[in-house]
Amino acid sequence: MTPVLDFSPLLEGICQRHGYPIVGEADLDAVLADTPLALLFFCGDHRRLAESNDVAVVLPELDKALAGHARVLVCAREDERALQRRFRFTAFPALVFLREGRYLGAIEGIRDWSDYLVEIPEILGREPSDPPAYKLPAGCGESR
């Protein structure tokens, strides 16, 4: 099944120029089976989230910085929520790092370039694990 593209024109162009595959819930595991290290981009709704295009622009630069060690994949918009529950991140856009299909870590939102250069090696140095549990914001759910 061909995913329905609901990406910004900017992200569509980046995917075409760089050959980034669009993956969904149904085919992600099969793609990851042949992928030692993956960077999975969840763009979110580009109409609501200005950072969506900001991260999309940085994506090819991150790909270059990783020197081909990670395969860049873009999550199909219609499967973002299901895969968000799987990887347990709380905000879009997000970059999820996976080794042999297992979770390493996530970066939510846009960062300064120097922050990516610190955070990504730290994430890639981790052992695969289950994604962290969701955390409620401070004060949420507390009784008075």
C-alpha positions in Angstrom: 0.0 0.0 0.0 1.3 3.4 -0.9 1.2 5.8 2.0 -0.9 9.0 1.7 1.4 11.9 1.7 0.3 14.8 3.9 3.8 16.3 4.1 4.7 19.9 3.5 6.0 20.6 0.0 9.4 21.2 1.6 9.5 17.7 3.2 8.1 16.0 0.0 11.0 17.6 -2.0 13.6 16.5 0.6 12.3 12.9 0.6 12.5 12.9 -3.2 15.9 14.5 -3.5 17.5 12.3 -0.9 15.5 9.1 -1.5 14.2 8.9 2.1 11.7 6.1 2.2 8.2 6.7 3.8 7.4 3.9 6.2 4.2 3.0 8.1 3.2 0.8 10.9 2.6 -2.2 8.5 6.1 -2.1 6.9 8.3 -0.6 9.6 9.5 -3.9 11.1 10.3 -5.4 7.7 12.3 -2.3 6.8 14.1 -2.3 10.2 15.0 -6.0 9.8 17.5 -5.0 7.1 18.6 -1.7 8.8 21.3 -1.9 11.5 20.8 1.8 12.5 17.8 4.0 11.7 16.8 7.5 12.2 13.0 7.7 12.0 11.5 11.2 11.4 8.0 12.0 12.7 7.1 15.4 11.2 3.7 15.9 12.7 1.3 18.4 11.2 3.3 21.0 9.3 0.3 23.3 9.2 0.3 23.6 13.0 3.9 23.0 13.9 6.5 25.4 12.4 9.3 23.2 13.8 8.2 20.4 11.5 9.8 22.1 8.5 12.8 23.3 10.6 13.6 19.6 11.5 13.0 18.6 7.9 15.6 21.0 6.7 18.1 19.7 9.2 17.4 16.0 8.3 19.8 15.9 5.3 22.5 17.6 7.4 22.1 15.0 10.2 22.2 12.3 7.5 25.6 13.7 6.3 26.9 14.1 9.9 26.0 10.4 10.5 28.2 9.6 7.4 25.8 6.9 6.1 25.9 5.0 9.4 22.1 5.5 9.9 19.3 5.0 7.4 16.9 7.9 7.4 13.3 6.9 7.3 10.2 9.2 7.3 7.1 8.1 9.1 3.9 8.1 7.1 1.6 10.7 8.5 -1.4 8.4 8.9 0.7 6.0 11.1 2.4 8.7 13.3 0.1 8.3 16.3 0.3 4.5 16.4 4.1 4.6 16.1 4.2 7.4 18.7 2.5 5.1 21.2 5.1 2.4 20.3 8.1 4.7 20.8 6.5 6.8 23.6 7.7 10.3 22.7 5.4 13.1 23.6 5.9 15.9 21.1 6.2 16.4 17.3 8.4 16.7 15.4 10.6 13.9 16.7 13.6 11.9 15.6 13.7 8.3 16.9 16.9 6.4 16.8 16.7 2.6 16.5 19.4 -0.1 16.4 18.3 -3.4 14.8 14.7 -2.3 15.3 15.2 -1.6 19.0 14.8 1.8 20.7 17.8 3.9 21.5 16.3 7.3 22.1 14.4 10.3 20.8 14.9 14.0 20.2 11.7 16.1 20.2 11.5 19.4 18.5 14.3 21.4 16.9 17.7 21.9 18.5 20.7 24.0 17.9 23.3 22.2 15.7 25.7 22.0 18.6 23.0 20.2 20.7 22.5 17.6 18.0 26.3 17.0 18.0 26.1 16.3 21.7 22.8 14.4 22.0 23.1 12.1 19.0 26.4 10.4 19.9 25.1 10.0 23.4 21.9 8.3 22.1 23.9 6.1 19.7 26.2 5.0 22.5 23.3 3.5 24.5 22.2 -0.1 24.6 18.8 -0.7 23.0 16.0 -0.7 25.5 12.3 -0.3 25.9 11.1 3.3 25.3 10.7 5.2 28.5 7.3 5.3 30.2 5.1 8.4 29.5 5.5 11.1 32.1 2.7 13.4 33.1 3.6 17.1 33.5 4.2 18.2 37.1 1.0 18.9 39.0 -1.1 16.8 36.6 -3.1 14.2 38.4 -2.2 15.3 41.8 -4.9 15.4 44.4 -5.3 18.3 46.7 
